Amino acid sequence: APARTRTARNTKHNINEKTVKNYLETFGYLEKGQLEVGNLLMGDMAQSYEDDFRIAIKTLQQFGGIPVTGEIDAATKQLMRQRRCGRPDRELHEGGRHKR
Amino acid sequence: FAKQGEMWKHTNLTWSMSSRLIPSQLNLHETRHVLARALDVWEQASRLTFTEVNSDEADIVVSFARRNHGDAYPFDGRGSILAHAFFPGSGRGGDAHFDDDELWLLQPKNDDEEGTSLFAVAAHEFGHSLGLSHSSVKGALMFPWYQGIQPNFVLPEDDRHGIQDMYGPKVKKKWADNPNYRPIQTPPTTTTTTTTTTTTRRPYIHYHDRHHTNHRHDYNPRNPEKPNYYPTPPTYYPIPPHHPRPTPETTTRSVTNRPARYPNVGHEYPSHPRPNYPNHNVPKAKPSPTVRPTPSSDIPDTCNTSYDAVALIRGELFIFKNRYHWRIGSQGRYPQYPIEISRMWSGLPKDLTHVDAVYERPDKKIAFFVGRKLYLFDSQYLVRGYPKPLTHLGLPESLEKIDAAMVWGHNDKTYFYSGTMYWKFDEEEGRVELDYPRDMSMWKGVGYNIDSVFQWRDGKTYFFKGKGFWKFNDLHMRVEHERQLPSATFWMKC
């Protein structure tokens, strides 16, 4: 495996889509494992998963009291860097959303 | 505010610091003081009271841990995730965990100072311990992101509404509100209690005394060899000379167990002849746990037992307890049951004492979990290569046993439950899914450490714990009724 690079060590501060996905899943805004399946699907299915991702970001922005844009903007990154409680903000149902 | 759903059934809660997981950087005494203040925030706003105890069995146990510490919420070093807590319930319910890698401050800090106020975070986490979820109201204590703490902190309105909605406001005594009120110093009232005790549990040194006064008996404690024809007057002395010096162990035992060992005490007294004294104080040897009870002794009482495992196999209900199982078909319970499990599944270990969980896989094979091993049967025959360790399924090395297993009809996925956590198992891959374990609180109402779970013919899910069971509502993800129904009447038709 490639040696760890300094940037890798700073991933906690560099927020990319994967980090956002983990954050959204950890704190209950996105069902875990949902996006992997989305990547496998093509066409409008993948599009609807993009929608889920965007909806999840909007929900996070609304809950955190920052402008709701659906984008991973500066305010959202700032919110994700803040210290917080480890409990999810929303208790997802195990039997939750059926995969489309 | 948002209520999670679980709440404590009693209001006089106990809390303690974990005896094992203590903060590595903080003074323990000061830490306890800060935690007590954080609990007081909720006590002042509701009927709840909090008493610190020195036990890991308290309702709320506070721990300081690092990274992965055995629950579904690993910590991440300094920053980001600070702490988490569990909603009310038995076992780990109500407990609060703090990330020991954080720079915790016990005193209010200046804004330019780095660090995290333990008081602020603890007050928030204890909100979860009492049943509150996160609130989206900025400034609320239950807002999920850390906001520091203002001097002279007062519980915000949103949180006060939440806790009073669950436990009711604090009941204030009018006279206590009057700052000028000084209770009159009344002399302490002495109460004399007159008790007429005819119990047999008297300190045993009186035992001889009573014998002497009540019966003309020939035993002479001073000189056991020479019988005494005349009762000697009652004498008090701490230990009869013929007894070995009491050790804490024997003293305790002799007080608590004495009636059984001195047949002439209590209801059998005085009519029985006395045994000869010298050896009646010799404790009977207890059977060591490794000695197997006689077979008949562990046959479970069909109408008065909990269950180790319950499974629907080929459409028939199998209930397992100890080394035995019952079989219930469409015509009801098979006669002659319970019979030994190994009579039907002979591939199980010879010294089997019980099974932990059983389920029928989608491929119709039958999985038995016994301790750290999985035994897979094709009908009654052990599949080659089994038993296999739980780690073979992707379960952690530290897992000692599975409490329950089932294929959940709601999504046709297999689930394993153990302690406070559960896993989703991918039958095709033969391993549990990566983003598990998760916390049992997802299955609202069943608590932790369940005995068994299974999906019945009616397509409903049933959780078992102790001698009762819950019917589970799969859509609402919670039990249909808080109170358990007795298992024996429903499943065994007792």
Interface residues (C-beta under 8 A of the other chain):
Chain A: K12 E25 F27 K32 G33 Q62 F63 G64 G65 L79 R81 Q82 R83 R84 C85 G86 R87 D89 E91 H93 E94 G95 H98
Chain B: Q4 Y73 F75 D76 G79 S80 I81 L82 A83 H84 A85 D99 T116 V121 H124 E125 H128 S133 H134 S136 K138 P144 W145 Y146 W408 H410 N411 K424 E433 L434 D435 R438 S441 M442 W443 D474 L475 M477
